[in-house]
């Protein structure tokens, strides 16, 4: 299974023509969203006198889909390929003059046996309908306006915009968002809420899209605060990727190489037997890439004829103790500071993961 889009979601307790290999565990998602629904209703006479609320319907449909995506994410992260017995409950919570919707999605995550003659496949239907609803046109127009404003760099990231681009996976606006965040960081205008919005937006995107936009942005940018922010999101969302990590390690830029070492310690949602060879390959790349950048020399000790080994830093600072860092540039003999993840530490963590995987898969 390559991504959470491949997960089969069913309300039934079995799959016709498929055997259940493993029942993993129940999976659930709880989505709570605040609304100004009554204000919207009174602004729309059509909603009131039509006897039903299109605003309510749109809100419910949005959080319904968000709940399904959330439960699929959890299922993907534990290595399952199907959700059985999906049940969704919708409740309205009111109090203090405010109204919120809560949707709870619950199902059982299972692993279905592969059938090589008739492999499990989620079919995405494409068709050209003869009828297009007004809601669809309104949605498409709003999406179009947001993308146009993003391309013109005039888009304002309001709560409503964040909700729309997150719920509807509008990946096209990512470049503008990243540009805004670089400005926010440079002007110290970013806060925890901004970071939460960004992480939720990224997490809502398809898995391959998340990998592509995050790693590409890291490769193409030099702002260290921005790179740190994106690497934190990669770690938080378990978006480690062997191919993109190796690309960083094989970069001509030492800073990108060091970031590759850090990302090599991050995790994926789940692992397979094939990942064992990927880890071994990653170890070889790290071992081959990071050689001593300082030069080892022998230095005579004071009041003694004996010599001891020290090293000279590439920043021209000389005679540094072997286990110490340079007090001029802060780097060790490999060019890493004490606050950075060093190759030896990364290799140690990879070895632990390999051992755990071998024990788990055998």
N, C-alpha and C positions, 0 to 999 in steps of 0.2 A: 504494500500500500504506500503510495508516494505522498499523499496529502490527505487532509481531512475531507476534501471534496469527494474522495473515493469511498467514504464511509456510507454504508447502506443504513437508512433509518426506516424502521418499520414499526407499526402499531401492533403487529401480530407477535405471537410467541415463538414462531419458527419461520424458516425460510424454505419454501418449496424447492426441492432438488438439491439442497445443501445440508451437509451435516455440521453440527456445532462441535468444533474441536475443543474449545475451552470456554466455560462461563467465568468471566473475570470478576466483576462486581457491579453493583448498581451505580449509575452515574446520574448526576442531577445538575441543574443550573437554575439559578434564581435571579430574575431580572426585575429590578424595581426602577421605575422611571417617573419623575414628577411631571405634571402637566398643568397648563393653564386652560384646561379643557372648557370650563364654563365660560371663561372670557371669550374663547374662540367661538363657542356656540352662539352667544348673543351677538357676535359680530357677523354671523352668517344666518340670515333669515331662511335660506334654503334648508339649512340643517334643521332648524326648529320646526318649520311648517311642513317639511317633507316627512315628518314623523320618524326620522332616524338621523343619526349623526355621522356624517362622512368623516368628521374630525376624529370621533371615537374610533371608527373603523380603521382609519389610517394608522392611528396610534397603536391600536391593538395588533394590527398586522405587522407593524414594525418591530414591536417588542416580542411578538410570537416568533418571527424569523430570527431575531437576536438570540432568543432562548435556545432555539434549535442549533444555531451556530456555536453557542457556548457549550452545549452538551456534546456536540461533535468534537469540539476542541479537546475536552476532557477525555473523550473516548480515544482520540488519536494519540494523546499523550501517554496513555497506558498501553498502547500497542494493539488495540482491538480494531476490527474492521467492520463491525456491525453493531447497531443498537436495536434491541428487540423490546417489544411491549412499551413503546414510547407513549407516555401520558402527559398531557399538558393541562394545567389548571390556571385559570385567570381570575384574579381577585382585584377589586377596587378598594383602596385604603383611603379613607377620608378623615380629616381632623384639622381643627384650627383654621378652617377656611381653605384648606389645601386638599388636593386630590392627587393620588398616585395609583399607578397600576403595578401589579406584581404578577409575573408569570413564573410558574414553577414547571420545569420539564424534568421528568424522571423516566429512566429506562434501564435496561440491563446491557452492559457491554460484553460482547462475546467475540470470539475468534472463529470464523467460519473456515472449514477446510477448503483448500484450493481444489478446483476442478479444472484440470488442464484441457479437458475436452470442451468444457463450457465455463470459462473463467468468470468469476464474479465481476460484474461491471455495472457501474452507475451510468446510465445513459442520459446525456444532456440533450433534450429535444429543442430543436430550432424550427420555428415555423413563422409564417407571415400571416397574422390573423386578418380577417376581413373587417373586424370591428376593433377599434381602439377606444378604451374608456377615457373619460375626461381626467380621471385620476392619473392615468398613465401619462397623458400629455402634460399635466401639471408637474409630475415627477421629472419627466424628461427635460422640461424647460428649466426647472430649478437646477438640475444637474448640469445642464448646458451653461447656465448663467454662472454657476460656481466655478466651473472649469475655465470659462472665459475670463472671469475676474482673477483667477489664479494665474493664468498665462499673462495677464496684463499687470500682475503684481498689485492688484487693488483689493484683493479679498481680505476681509476682516474675519478673524477666527472667533466668532461669537459662539455661545453655547449651542445655538440652533445649527450653525454651520458644522460644528464638531459632531453633533448628533447625526446630522444628515450624512456627512462623508464617512462616518464610522459605520453607521447602520447599512449604508448602501455601497460600502467598499470602493470609494472613489479614489483609486490609486493615482489618478492623473494629477492630483493636487499635491502629491508628496514633495516634488521639487520646491514648490513655493513654501510649503510648511518648513522644510529644512532650512531654506534661506532665511525665513523669519526667525527660526530658532537660533541660528548663528548670530543674528543681530541682537536677539534677546540676551544671549549669553554674554556677548561683548559689552552690552550696556547694563548688565546685572539686572535685567527686567524679568527674569524667569523665576517661577515659584513651583512648589510641589504640585499644585493643581494643573499647571501647564504640562508638567512631565507626565502626570496621570492621563491627561487628554491624549497626548502623543502616544503613550504606550497602548492605550485602548484602541486608538485608530490603527496603529500598526498591527495589533493582535487580531483585529477583525478582518484583515486582508487574507487572501489565499496564501497558503504556506510558501509556495514558490515565489510569490510576489514579495512577501516579507523578506525572504532571503535576498532577493535581487536588489530591492531598493536600499536595504540597510547596508549590505556589504559594498554595493556600488558607491553609496554616499561616503562611506569610510575611505574607500580607495581614492575618491576624487577630491576629498577635502583635506585641508591641513590644519584647521582650527582644532586645537587639542581639547578644548572644553566640549566642543560639539562631538568630536570623535569619542570622547569619554561617555557622553550622554547616550550615543547610539550603541556603544559596546555594552553599557549597562542594560539597555533594552534587550540586546541579544542574549545577555546572561539571564535577565528576568524572565524572558519568554522561551528560554531553552531553544534558541535558534542556532546552535552550533552546526556548522556545515563543513564537512571534510574538504570539499573542493575549494570553497572560498577561503577557508583558513589556510590551505596550502598556498593559494595565490598570494596571500599576504606574506607568508613566510618566504616566498620566492621573489618578493618585490626587490627592486634596487634601492628602496628607501629603508634605512635602518629603523626608523620610527615605525613604519608599517610592519616590518619584520618582528619588532618587539610586541606590537599589538597582536600579531599572529600567535605569538607564544602565550599571551594572556587568553586569547579566545580558545586556544587549544585545551584550556582547562575547563571550558564551559561544557554544557550538556545538551543532548538531544532529548526529545520527548520519550523516545524508546530506541533500543538497539537491537541489531540482528547479528547473526553469526558472521555475515559478510563484513561487519564493522571491525572485527578482530584484525583482518588484514589491512583495513584502512588505518587503524591505530598503529600497526607496525610500520606502515609506510610513513605515517606522520612522524613517528619517532626518528626514522632515518633522515627525514628532511630537517628536523630540528638539530640533530647531531651534526649533520653536514653543514648547516647554515651558520651556526654560532661557534666561531673559533675565538680564541683569545685575541683581543684587539690591542691590549697592552703588551709590552715586551718584558720578559723575565730577564733579570740580570743578577749577578752575584755582587754583594757589597761587603766590604771589610767592616768588622765590628770595631767600635772604639776600644782602645787599650787591649786589643787581641788580634792575633794573626788569623783567627778563624773568619770565614765568610758565611753569610747567610743569603738566602734567595729573597729578592724583592722584585717589584715590577715598576716599569715606567709607563705612565699613562699616555695615550695618544694626544692628550691636551697639553703635553710637555711637562706635566708634573712628574718628578722622578722620585725614586726610592720609597715606594709605598709598600707597607707590609702586605704579605700575600693575601690575607683574609680581609684586609681593610678596603674601604672605598677611597677614591681620590677626593681630597678635601677641596679641590678646585672645581671639578665638574660634577662630583657626586657619584661617578660611575665606578663599577668594579672592573676587573681585568677583562671582562666580556662586554663592558659598556653599559651594564644595567645598574640602575640606582636601587637602593634598598626598598623603595616603595613599589617597584615594578616586579612583575612575575618573572623569575629567572628561568632559563632553560632547564636547569637541573630540577627545579621544583615542578615544572610542567611535565618533564619526563617521569618524575616520581608519581604524579597523579595519573598519568596515562597508564603506567605499569599497574597501578592499583585497579583501574577500570578494566584492564585486560584480564587480570586475575579474577575479578568479580564476575566478568562476563563468561569466562571459561567455566567457572564453577556453576554459574546459573544455567548455561546452555548445555552442559554435559549431564 
